[in-house]
Amino acid sequence: KHVLNGDSIHAQHAAVAHFGLGSSNAVTAYEVRWPDGHVTRVDHPEIDRYHHVGE
């Protein structure tokens, strides 16, 4: 998913991405690819939680 924040001069959008798991009960890992090319990987994140990921 792409998350945009502040892409308009008069508006901001919450920098939140929601991912549904369907019938799965675990996540192996997820990655965030930042605009500068840096990648943040989170292994075995807890489900049913908010995760704060910063560059």
N, C-alpha and C positions, 0 to 999 in steps of 0.2 A: 504494500500500500504506500501511497505517497501522502505525506502529511505536510500541509502548507500552513504557515502561520504569518499573519501580517502581509498577505499578498495584495492588499488593496490599501489605498491611501486613507480610507475612512472606515476600515473594518479590520478586525482580527478574528482569527479562528482558533479554537482550542487545539493545542498540539497534542491530540490524543488519538491513538489508533486502537480500535477494538477488533479482536480476532476471536471468532467463535470456533469451538473445538468439535462441534457436532457430537458424535458418540464417543470420541476419544476422551481419555481421562488423564493424559499426560502430554507434555511437550518435551521433545529432546533438546531443542535449542531454537533461538531466534537471533537474527542479526539486524542491526540498524546500520544502514549505509548513509553516511553524512555527506553533505554537498561537497566537502573538500576531499572526498575519497576515503576518509577514515572509516573503519568498520568496527562496531562494538558488537561483540557476541555474548549472549547470555545462555549458559548451559543449564539444563534441567530447571527452568523457572517454575515456581509454584503456580498452580492454576487458581482461578477464581480470586485473583489479586491484581492490584494495580502495581506496575513496575515503573519506577522513575529511571530513565536512561538519559544521561547527559553526555555531551561530546567532550 
